[in-house]
Amino acid sequence: MRLAGTLNGIETIIAIRKEFPRKPVVSIPFKTVTNTLERFVKREY
């Protein structure tokens, strides 16, 4: 269970980095990250 959660977290980070390859993660507004996560979750499941 813990390993699966870690892999999902890594995949999520990779998805965010693909969306915003040139911006540091900390500079991305939280709402943008949330929208990206929602799109990623809908696409994946």
LUMLUMDREN-2810 file (N, C-alpha, C; in Angstrom, 1 decimal):
<atoms>
<atom><aa>M</aa><ch>A</ch><at>N</at><xx>0.8</xx><yy>-1.2</yy><zz>0.0</zz></atom>
<atom><aa>M</aa><ch>A</ch><at>CA</at><xx>0.0</xx><yy>0.0</yy><zz>0.0</zz></atom>
<atom><aa>M</aa><ch>A</ch><at>C</at><xx>0.9</xx><yy>1.3</yy><zz>0.0</zz></atom>
<atom><aa>R</aa><ch>A</ch><at>N</at><xx>1.9</xx><yy>1.3</yy><zz>0.8</zz></atom>
<atom><aa>R</aa><ch>A</ch><at>CA</at><xx>2.8</xx><yy>2.4</yy><zz>0.9</zz></atom>
<atom><aa>R</aa><ch>A</ch><at>C</at><xx>3.5</xx><yy>2.6</yy><zz>-0.4</zz></atom>
<atom><aa>L</aa><ch>A</ch><at>N</at><xx>4.0</xx><yy>1.5</yy><zz>-1.0</zz></atom>
<atom><aa>L</aa><ch>A</ch><at>CA</at><xx>4.8</xx><yy>1.6</yy><zz>-2.2</zz></atom>
<atom><aa>L</aa><ch>A</ch><at>C</at><xx>3.9</xx><yy>2.1</yy><zz>-3.3</zz></atom>
<atom><aa>A</aa><ch>A</ch><at>N</at><xx>2.7</xx><yy>1.6</yy><zz>-3.4</zz></atom>
<atom><aa>A</aa><ch>A</ch><at>CA</at><xx>1.8</xx><yy>2.1</yy><zz>-4.5</zz></atom>
<atom><aa>A</aa><ch>A</ch><at>C</at><xx>1.5</xx><yy>3.6</yy><zz>-4.3</zz></atom>
<atom><aa>G</aa><ch>A</ch><at>N</at><xx>1.4</xx><yy>4.1</yy><zz>-3.1</zz></atom>
<atom><aa>G</aa><ch>A</ch><at>CA</at><xx>1.2</xx><yy>5.5</yy><zz>-2.8</zz></atom>
<atom><aa>G</aa><ch>A</ch><at>C</at><xx>2.4</xx><yy>6.3</yy><zz>-3.3</zz></atom>
<atom><aa>T</aa><ch>A</ch><at>N</at><xx>3.6</xx><yy>5.7</yy><zz>-3.0</zz></atom>
<atom><aa>T</aa><ch>A</ch><at>CA</at><xx>4.8</xx><yy>6.4</yy><zz>-3.4</zz></atom>
<atom><aa>T</aa><ch>A</ch><at>C</at><xx>4.9</xx><yy>6.5</yy><zz>-4.9</zz></atom>
<atom><aa>L</aa><ch>A</ch><at>N</at><xx>4.6</xx><yy>5.4</yy><zz>-5.6</zz></atom>
<atom><aa>L</aa><ch>A</ch><at>CA</at><xx>4.7</xx><yy>5.4</yy><zz>-7.1</zz></atom>
<atom><aa>L</aa><ch>A</ch><at>C</at><xx>3.7</xx><yy>6.4</yy><zz>-7.6</zz></atom>
<atom><aa>N</aa><ch>A</ch><at>N</at><xx>2.5</xx><yy>6.5</yy><zz>-7.1</zz></atom>
<atom><aa>N</aa><ch>A</ch><at>CA</at><xx>1.5</xx><yy>7.4</yy><zz>-7.6</zz></atom>
<atom><aa>N</aa><ch>A</ch><at>C</at><xx>2.0</xx><yy>8.9</yy><zz>-7.3</zz></atom>
<atom><aa>G</aa><ch>A</ch><at>N</at><xx>2.6</xx><yy>9.1</yy><zz>-6.2</zz></atom>
<atom><aa>G</aa><ch>A</ch><at>CA</at><xx>3.1</xx><yy>10.4</yy><zz>-6.0</zz></atom>
<atom><aa>G</aa><ch>A</ch><at>C</at><xx>4.2</xx><yy>10.8</yy><zz>-7.0</zz></atom>
<atom><aa>I</aa><ch>A</ch><at>N</at><xx>5.1</xx><yy>9.9</yy><zz>-7.3</zz></atom>
<atom><aa>I</aa><ch>A</ch><at>CA</at><xx>6.2</xx><yy>10.1</yy><zz>-8.3</zz></atom>
<atom><aa>I</aa><ch>A</ch><at>C</at><xx>5.6</xx><yy>10.4</yy><zz>-9.6</zz></atom>
<atom><aa>E</aa><ch>A</ch><at>N</at><xx>4.6</xx><yy>9.6</yy><zz>-10.0</zz></atom>
<atom><aa>E</aa><ch>A</ch><at>CA</at><xx>3.9</xx><yy>9.8</yy><zz>-11.3</zz></atom>
<atom><aa>E</aa><ch>A</ch><at>C</at><xx>3.2</xx><yy>11.1</yy><zz>-11.4</zz></atom>
<atom><aa>T</aa><ch>A</ch><at>N</at><xx>2.6</xx><yy>11.6</yy><zz>-10.2</zz></atom>
<atom><aa>T</aa><ch>A</ch><at>CA</at><xx>2.0</xx><yy>12.9</yy><zz>-10.2</zz></atom>
<atom><aa>T</aa><ch>A</ch><at>C</at><xx>3.0</xx><yy>14.0</yy><zz>-10.4</zz></atom>
<atom><aa>I</aa><ch>A</ch><at>N</at><xx>4.2</xx><yy>13.9</yy><zz>-9.7</zz></atom>
<atom><aa>I</aa><ch>A</ch><at>CA</at><xx>5.2</xx><yy>14.9</yy><zz>-9.8</zz></atom>
<atom><aa>I</aa><ch>A</ch><at>C</at><xx>5.7</xx><yy>14.9</yy><zz>-11.3</zz></atom>
<atom><aa>I</aa><ch>A</ch><at>N</at><xx>5.9</xx><yy>13.8</yy><zz>-11.9</zz></atom>
<atom><aa>I</aa><ch>A</ch><at>CA</at><xx>6.3</xx><yy>13.7</yy><zz>-13.3</zz></atom>
<atom><aa>I</aa><ch>A</ch><at>C</at><xx>5.3</xx><yy>14.4</yy><zz>-14.2</zz></atom>
<atom><aa>A</aa><ch>A</ch><at>N</at><xx>4.0</xx><yy>14.1</yy><zz>-13.9</zz></atom>
<atom><aa>A</aa><ch>A</ch><at>CA</at><xx>3.0</xx><yy>14.8</yy><zz>-14.7</zz></atom>
<atom><aa>A</aa><ch>A</ch><at>C</at><xx>3.0</xx><yy>16.3</yy><zz>-14.6</zz></atom>
<atom><aa>I</aa><ch>A</ch><at>N</at><xx>3.2</xx><yy>16.8</yy><zz>-13.4</zz></atom>
<atom><aa>I</aa><ch>A</ch><at>CA</at><xx>3.3</xx><yy>18.2</yy><zz>-13.1</zz></atom>
<atom><aa>I</aa><ch>A</ch><at>C</at><xx>4.5</xx><yy>18.8</yy><zz>-13.9</zz></atom>
<atom><aa>R</aa><ch>A</ch><at>N</at><xx>5.6</xx><yy>18.1</yy><zz>-13.8</zz></atom>
<atom><aa>R</aa><ch>A</ch><at>CA</at><xx>6.9</xx><yy>18.6</yy><zz>-14.5</zz></atom>
<atom><aa>R</aa><ch>A</ch><at>C</at><xx>6.7</xx><yy>18.6</yy><zz>-16.0</zz></atom>
<atom><aa>K</aa><ch>A</ch><at>N</at><xx>5.9</xx><yy>17.6</yy><zz>-16.5</zz></atom>
<atom><aa>K</aa><ch>A</ch><at>CA</at><xx>5.6</xx><yy>17.7</yy><zz>-18.0</zz></atom>
<atom><aa>K</aa><ch>A</ch><at>C</at><xx>4.8</xx><yy>18.9</yy><zz>-18.3</zz></atom>
<atom><aa>E</aa><ch>A</ch><at>N</at><xx>3.8</xx><yy>19.2</yy><zz>-17.5</zz></atom>
<atom><aa>E</aa><ch>A</ch><at>CA</at><xx>2.9</xx><yy>20.3</yy><zz>-17.7</zz></atom>
<atom><aa>E</aa><ch>A</ch><at>C</at><xx>3.7</xx><yy>21.7</yy><zz>-17.6</zz></atom>
<atom><aa>F</aa><ch>A</ch><at>N</at><xx>4.7</xx><yy>21.7</yy><zz>-16.6</zz></atom>
<atom><aa>F</aa><ch>A</ch><at>CA</at><xx>5.4</xx><yy>23.0</yy><zz>-16.4</zz></atom>
<atom><aa>F</aa><ch>A</ch><at>C</at><xx>6.9</xx><yy>22.7</yy><zz>-16.3</zz></atom>
<atom><aa>P</aa><ch>A</ch><at>N</at><xx>7.5</xx><yy>22.3</yy><zz>-17.5</zz></atom>
<atom><aa>P</aa><ch>A</ch><at>CA</at><xx>8.9</xx><yy>21.9</yy><zz>-17.4</zz></atom>
<atom><aa>P</aa><ch>A</ch><at>C</at><xx>9.9</xx><yy>22.9</yy><zz>-17.0</zz></atom>
<atom><aa>R</aa><ch>A</ch><at>N</at><xx>9.6</xx><yy>24.2</yy><zz>-17.2</zz></atom>
<atom><aa>R</aa><ch>A</ch><at>CA</at><xx>10.7</xx><yy>25.2</yy><zz>-17.0</zz></atom>
<atom><aa>R</aa><ch>A</ch><at>C</at><xx>10.5</xx><yy>26.0</yy><zz>-15.7</zz></atom>
<atom><aa>K</aa><ch>A</ch><at>N</at><xx>9.4</xx><yy>25.7</yy><zz>-15.0</zz></atom>
<atom><aa>K</aa><ch>A</ch><at>CA</at><xx>9.1</xx><yy>26.4</yy><zz>-13.7</zz></atom>
<atom><aa>K</aa><ch>A</ch><at>C</at><xx>9.5</xx><yy>25.5</yy><zz>-12.5</zz></atom>
<atom><aa>P</aa><ch>A</ch><at>N</at><xx>10.1</xx><yy>26.1</yy><zz>-11.5</zz></atom>
<atom><aa>P</aa><ch>A</ch><at>CA</at><xx>10.3</xx><yy>25.3</yy><zz>-10.3</zz></atom>
<atom><aa>P</aa><ch>A</ch><at>C</at><xx>8.9</xx><yy>25.0</yy><zz>-9.7</zz></atom>
<atom><aa>V</aa><ch>A</ch><at>N</at><xx>8.7</xx><yy>23.9</yy><zz>-9.1</zz></atom>
<atom><aa>V</aa><ch>A</ch><at>CA</at><xx>7.4</xx><yy>23.5</yy><zz>-8.6</zz></atom>
<atom><aa>V</aa><ch>A</ch><at>C</at><xx>6.9</xx><yy>24.5</yy><zz>-7.6</zz></atom>
<atom><aa>V</aa><ch>A</ch><at>N</at><xx>7.8</xx><yy>25.1</yy><zz>-6.8</zz></atom>
<atom><aa>V</aa><ch>A</ch><at>CA</at><xx>7.3</xx><yy>26.0</yy><zz>-5.7</zz></atom>
<atom><aa>V</aa><ch>A</ch><at>C</at><xx>6.7</xx><yy>27.3</yy><zz>-6.3</zz></atom>
<atom><aa>S</aa><ch>A</ch><at>N</at><xx>7.0</xx><yy>27.6</yy><zz>-7.5</zz></atom>
<atom><aa>S</aa><ch>A</ch><at>CA</at><xx>6.5</xx><yy>28.9</yy><zz>-8.1</zz></atom>
<atom><aa>S</aa><ch>A</ch><at>C</at><xx>5.2</xx><yy>28.7</yy><zz>-8.8</zz></atom>
<atom><aa>I</aa><ch>A</ch><at>N</at><xx>4.7</xx><yy>27.4</yy><zz>-8.9</zz></atom>
<atom><aa>I</aa><ch>A</ch><at>CA</at><xx>3.4</xx><yy>27.2</yy><zz>-9.5</zz></atom>
<atom><aa>I</aa><ch>A</ch><at>C</at><xx>2.3</xx><yy>27.5</yy><zz>-8.5</zz></atom>
<atom><aa>P</aa><ch>A</ch><at>N</at><xx>1.3</xx><yy>28.3</yy><zz>-8.9</zz></atom>
<atom><aa>P</aa><ch>A</ch><at>CA</at><xx>0.2</xx><yy>28.5</yy><zz>-7.9</zz></atom>
<atom><aa>P</aa><ch>A</ch><at>C</at><xx>-0.5</xx><yy>27.2</yy><zz>-7.5</zz></atom>
<atom><aa>F</aa><ch>A</ch><at>N</at><xx>-0.9</xx><yy>27.2</yy><zz>-6.3</zz></atom>
<atom><aa>F</aa><ch>A</ch><at>CA</at><xx>-1.5</xx><yy>26.0</yy><zz>-5.7</zz></atom>
<atom><aa>F</aa><ch>A</ch><at>C</at><xx>-2.8</xx><yy>25.6</yy><zz>-6.6</zz></atom>
<atom><aa>K</aa><ch>A</ch><at>N</at><xx>-3.6</xx><yy>26.5</yy><zz>-7.0</zz></atom>
<atom><aa>K</aa><ch>A</ch><at>CA</at><xx>-4.8</xx><yy>26.2</yy><zz>-7.8</zz></atom>
<atom><aa>K</aa><ch>A</ch><at>C</at><xx>-4.4</xx><yy>25.5</yy><zz>-9.1</zz></atom>
<atom><aa>T</aa><ch>A</ch><at>N</at><xx>-3.3</xx><yy>25.9</yy><zz>-9.7</zz></atom>
<atom><aa>T</aa><ch>A</ch><at>CA</at><xx>-2.8</xx><yy>25.3</yy><zz>-10.9</zz></atom>
<atom><aa>T</aa><ch>A</ch><at>C</at><xx>-2.4</xx><yy>23.8</yy><zz>-10.7</zz></atom>
<atom><aa>V</aa><ch>A</ch><at>N</at><xx>-1.7</xx><yy>23.6</yy><zz>-9.6</zz></atom>
<atom><aa>V</aa><ch>A</ch><at>CA</at><xx>-1.3</xx><yy>22.3</yy><zz>-9.2</zz></atom>
<atom><aa>V</aa><ch>A</ch><at>C</at><xx>-2.5</xx><yy>21.4</yy><zz>-8.9</zz></atom>
<atom><aa>T</aa><ch>A</ch><at>N</at><xx>-3.5</xx><yy>22.0</yy><zz>-8.3</zz></atom>
<atom><aa>T</aa><ch>A</ch><at>CA</at><xx>-4.7</xx><yy>21.2</yy><zz>-8.0</zz></atom>
<atom><aa>T</aa><ch>A</ch><at>C</at><xx>-5.4</xx><yy>20.8</yy><zz>-9.3</zz></atom>
<atom><aa>N</aa><ch>A</ch><at>N</at><xx>-5.6</xx><yy>21.8</yy><zz>-10.2</zz></atom>
<atom><aa>N</aa><ch>A</ch><at>CA</at><xx>-6.2</xx><yy>21.5</yy><zz>-11.5</zz></atom>
<atom><aa>N</aa><ch>A</ch><at>C</at><xx>-5.4</xx><yy>20.4</yy><zz>-12.2</zz></atom>
<atom><aa>T</aa><ch>A</ch><at>N</at><xx>-4.1</xx><yy>20.4</yy><zz>-12.2</zz></atom>
<atom><aa>T</aa><ch>A</ch><at>CA</at><xx>-3.3</xx><yy>19.4</yy><zz>-12.9</zz></atom>
<atom><aa>T</aa><ch>A</ch><at>C</at><xx>-3.5</xx><yy>18.1</yy><zz>-12.2</zz></atom>
<atom><aa>L</aa><ch>A</ch><at>N</at><xx>-3.5</xx><yy>18.0</yy><zz>-10.9</zz></atom>
<atom><aa>L</aa><ch>A</ch><at>CA</at><xx>-3.7</xx><yy>16.8</yy><zz>-10.2</zz></atom>
<atom><aa>L</aa><ch>A</ch><at>C</at><xx>-5.1</xx><yy>16.2</yy><zz>-10.5</zz></atom>
<atom><aa>E</aa><ch>A</ch><at>N</at><xx>-6.1</xx><yy>17.0</yy><zz>-10.6</zz></atom>
<atom><aa>E</aa><ch>A</ch><at>CA</at><xx>-7.5</xx><yy>16.5</yy><zz>-10.9</zz></atom>
<atom><aa>E</aa><ch>A</ch><at>C</at><xx>-7.5</xx><yy>16.0</yy><zz>-12.3</zz></atom>
<atom><aa>R</aa><ch>A</ch><at>N</at><xx>-6.8</xx><yy>16.6</yy><zz>-13.3</zz></atom>
<atom><aa>R</aa><ch>A</ch><at>CA</at><xx>-6.8</xx><yy>16.1</yy><zz>-14.7</zz></atom>
<atom><aa>R</aa><ch>A</ch><at>C</at><xx>-6.0</xx><yy>14.8</yy><zz>-14.7</zz></atom>
<atom><aa>F</aa><ch>A</ch><at>N</at><xx>-4.9</xx><yy>14.7</yy><zz>-13.9</zz></atom>
<atom><aa>F</aa><ch>A</ch><at>CA</at><xx>-4.1</xx><yy>13.5</yy><zz>-13.9</zz></atom>
<atom><aa>F</aa><ch>A</ch><at>C</at><xx>-4.9</xx><yy>12.3</yy><zz>-13.3</zz></atom>
<atom><aa>V</aa><ch>A</ch><at>N</at><xx>-5.6</xx><yy>12.6</yy><zz>-12.2</zz></atom>
<atom><aa>V</aa><ch>A</ch><at>CA</at><xx>-6.3</xx><yy>11.5</yy><zz>-11.6</zz></atom>
<atom><aa>V</aa><ch>A</ch><at>C</at><xx>-7.4</xx><yy>11.0</yy><zz>-12.5</zz></atom>
<atom><aa>K</aa><ch>A</ch><at>N</at><xx>-8.1</xx><yy>11.9</yy><zz>-13.2</zz></atom>
<atom><aa>K</aa><ch>A</ch><at>CA</at><xx>-9.2</xx><yy>11.6</yy><zz>-14.1</zz></atom>
<atom><aa>K</aa><ch>A</ch><at>C</at><xx>-8.7</xx><yy>10.8</yy><zz>-15.3</zz></atom>
<atom><aa>R</aa><ch>A</ch><at>N</at><xx>-7.5</xx><yy>11.2</yy><zz>-15.8</zz></atom>
<atom><aa>R</aa><ch>A</ch><at>CA</at><xx>-6.9</xx><yy>10.5</yy><zz>-16.9</zz></atom>
<atom><aa>R</aa><ch>A</ch><at>C</at><xx>-6.5</xx><yy>9.1</yy><zz>-16.5</zz></atom>
<atom><aa>E</aa><ch>A</ch><at>N</at><xx>-5.9</xx><yy>8.9</yy><zz>-15.3</zz></atom>
<atom><aa>E</aa><ch>A</ch><at>CA</at><xx>-5.3</xx><yy>7.7</yy><zz>-14.8</zz></atom>
<atom><aa>E</aa><ch>A</ch><at>C</at><xx>-6.4</xx><yy>6.7</yy><zz>-14.4</zz></atom>
<atom><aa>Y</aa><ch>A</ch><at>N</at><xx>-7.4</xx><yy>7.1</yy><zz>-13.7</zz></atom>
<atom><aa>Y</aa><ch>A</ch><at>CA</at><xx>-8.4</xx><yy>6.2</yy><zz>-13.2</zz></atom>
<atom><aa>Y</aa><ch>A</ch><at>C</at><xx>-9.7</xx><yy>6.4</yy><zz>-13.9</zz></atom>
</atoms>
